Amino acid sequence: MVAKKQGVSPWIKFGLPVFVLVAVGAIVGGVLGSKASKNNSSGSASAEAAASSAASAKLEIGRFATATNSEFMVPVYPSTTNSAAFSAPTFQASSDLAWPQDSFKPKDPSPTNVRTDRPRLIAPQYKWDHLPQIIPKDPYLRGWNDTIFGNCTLYAKLDPVKYYMDGGSGILDNAREVKMRVKAFAYCYRMTNSTQWSDLAWRELNNAMSANFGPDDDKWNSKHFLDVAEFSAAFGIAYDWLYNVFTNDQKTQMRAALLKYGLNLGLKAFTDATVTYAWWKTNIQGNWNCVCNGGLTLGALAILGDDDSGTAQQLLGYTIDNAKANCVDAVSSDGTWAETPNYWYFGTTGHAEMSSALITATGSDYGPFDRKRQFQEDRGPTSLFDYGDHGPNKFSATANCMFLYSSYYNIPRYALFQRDQRDAAEPWSMFWYDASISGAFWDEAPLDAFFDDALDQWVSMRSSWTDFDGHQNHQDLDVGDFVLDAMGTRWAGEYGSGDYLATGYFDGDAQTGPRWNFFRTRTEGQSTILINGGNQNINAAPTVKHDSSGTKQSGDTTVYTVPDDSTAFWTTDMTSAYNDATSVKRGVRLLNKRRQVLIQDEINASGTVEWRMHTNATITTSGTTATLQRDGKTLNMSILNAPSGAQFSTSEAKRETAADGVTDQANPGITVLKISLPAGQYTLQVLFNPQWEGMSASDFKTPGSVALDNWSLTSHN
C-alpha cells in the first residue's frame, strides 16, 4: 500500500482446509457474472412455496450461526437439521421484506444529473423509510442495527481521531477510522433524528479539517493518495447523509475542506502531468485505483450542485472512465485478487461504494458492473489463507460488498455467506442486504475450488462448509505454500505482513531486492520446500494439475457426512522456482472421506533440501512422527516410506543466517517443523491425521506410494 506495483510473479500456493480448508474461492463457489433479473431461482409454484417456507423458518430460528469462535472470530453453526430453513438460496421479489422500487429512473443517466432528494449516496430516502418496517422482521438486520448503535455509543466516548503520520503508510488509518465513525454516527442520526449523533459526526469532521490536524498545505497527505481518497469519501458521506441537519455554514466549511484537501488534488491527478502522486491512475493489479477513484467519486457526487467551482463536475468526467479501465481488472480471470487476500477487502470496498453511489445518485454505474468479473475471498474454518502482506487496519473496509454483488448479480449465496461474518454489522449492510433472501449458503456449494490464472494459482479443498469439528509489492516467495485447518483450529499458518516501515520492504522487483531479506517474505518463512537455504526465483512459472470428485454439500443440515468416494487433489511442477534443482514437484490430496491429508514432494536437488511447516502448535517429535497439540486437539503427522535420514525436527521461526542491516520482527509462539536432507533425489510423503472425535486408530488409512504424475481421483483407493 506504499509504493507503485511494477508486476507480480505467478507464484503458487494452496489452502488445505480440512475441516480442512482455508480458502473460499468462489467463497461461496461462484462467479459474479452478468446481471440477471432478480427472481426466484425457479418460477414453479413448488419453488415459491419452498422459498416462502424458508423465509418463515428464518424468522423462527433467527441467525443460522449461533456463536462466534472467540479465537478465530468466525461463525459457529449448530449441529442441526432444518429442511425448511436450510434450503436452496433464493430471493423472493414478492416478499414484504424486499426493498421497494426506486422511483428515480432517469431515461438517459448522466454522472452530473443527480436525484433531487437526499441522501443520494448508497441509501436513498425510500430505503430509510422502509428500513424501520423490516428491521423487526429480520434477525440479521435487527442484530446489525443494535451493533451499529452500540458502536456509536462506544465511539462517542472516544476523543476525535488524532493525526498520526505512520511513515510510508501515511495517515490511512486515521482516514479510515474517521470514515468508520462518521458512517456510524450519520446512520444513528438518520434512524433517530437525535442531534447527539450528528453533533458527534461534526466533531470528527471538524477535527479532520482543523489547524491541529496535519499541515495546512496538504492536510490529507496527497503523497499517499489513499489517505486523500478515504477522507474524501468520509466527508462525502457525511455531507450527503447529514445534509438536512448541518447548517449552511457547516456545509460551506466541509465543501471548502473537501475541495482543498481532496477533490482539487484529485482533478490535478488527471490533468497535471507534473504531479508525482497520480501513478494509481494506471494501477490495474491492486486496490489503489478502486479506492482512489471511489473516494473521489463519492466526494464529488455529494457536493455536486453546491460546488460553484465546477471541480466536482469535472472530476466525474475522469474517475468513472478511469475506474472502468483499471479498477475492474484488479481481479484476475479466476477471481483471485492480484495482491493478496486481505487487499481484496480494500479494493472491492472501493469498487462497491463507487458503483453503488453512482447508481443511487445518477441511475447508472456506467459500466463497471457490466464487466463480467469474479470476486473471491479465501477463507477456511478458522481464518484467511493469509499469504503475502495482510495490509493495514481495515476499519471501514469489510467484505460487505458481497451483499451488493449478491443482489446485483442475483447470486444469493454470497449474501447468505457474508451475513454470518463478524464484519457484517455496519451501515452499508443495512442497505445492500436484501432481507427477502432465504436458504443456506452451503446448499449445493462445491467443496473444492481451483484457481488457475497464471498470476497466482491456488486451490482450496474442504470437507464441509459448516461442520468444523466434524509499487506496491505484497507477495512472498512462496510457491507451494500451504495452510491447514482441521477440527476447528489452524495447524499450518501464515505470518501475513512484515514491517511496512522497514527499509526496502516494498523493493522486490529484482531477485536481490531487499524485500526478500525479511524472514516473513523470503522462502524460509513459508510452508514449502527450501533448497540450499536460498530464496525461490521471482520469475517462477509453475504449472498445475488438479481434479475433484465434484462433491457438493447438501443444504438441509449443518452436519455433513462426506461420501466414501469424495476426494480432491492438486499437484504443481514448481521446478522453475529453484536454481539448485532439476525437478521439484508437490502434490496435496484429501484421503479417507476428506479426514486425512497427504502432502507429497518429489525432489531432485543439487543443494540441501528442507521441508518446512510453520505452526502455533506444541510439537513433540520422534523420528518420522510428530504430534502437534493445540486448543485441546491433536494432529499426528508421519513420514511415509521415509528416505534414509529423513526425520522431523524443529527450529525457531527466524532466519537461519542473519542478514546485514535487516531487523526482523519476532514471531513468538511459532515453531518451524521441518525435515532436513542433503542434496539428492527424494520422494517425501507426509501424512496428516487429525484426531477426530469418534475415530479410532483403525479408522485411519495409510495410502500407497503413487508418483505425482500418476495421481488421479482413484489412484489412492
Secondary structure, 3 states (H helix, E strand, C coil): CCCCCCCCCCEEEEEEECCCCCCCCCCCCCCCCCCCCCCCCCCCHHHHHHHHHHHHHHHHHCCCCCEECCCCCCEECCCCECCCCCCCCECCCCCCCCCCCCCCCCCCCCCCCCCCCCCCCCCCHHHHHHHHHHHHHCHHHHHHHHHHHHHHHHHHCCCCCCCCCCHHHCCHHHHHHHHHHHHHHHHHHHHHCCHHHHHHHHHHHHHHCCCCCCCCCCCCCHHHHHHHHHHHHHHHHHHHHCCCCCCHHHHHHHHHHHHHHHHHHHHHHHHCCCCCCCHHHHCCCCCHHHHHHHHHHHHHHHHCCCCCCCHHHHHHHHHHHHHHHCHHHCECCCCCECCCHHHHHHHHHHHHHHHHHHHHHHCCCCCCCCCCCCCCCCECCCCECCCCCCCCCCCCCCCCHHHHHHHHCCCHHHHHHHCCCCCCCCHHHHHHCCCCCECCCCCCEECEEEECCCCEEEEEECCCCCCCCCCCCCCCCCCCEEEEEECCEEEECCCCCCCCCCCCCCCCCCCCCHHHHCCCCCHHHCCCEEECCCCCCCCCCCEEEEEECCCEECCCECCCCCCCCCCEEEEEECHHHCCCEEEEEEEEEEECCCCEEEEEEEEEECCCEEEEEEECCEEEEECCEEEEEECCEEEEEEEECCCCCCCEEEEECCCCCCCCCCCCCCCCCCEEEEEEECCEEEEEEEEEEECCCCCCHHHCCCCCCCCHHHCCCCCCC
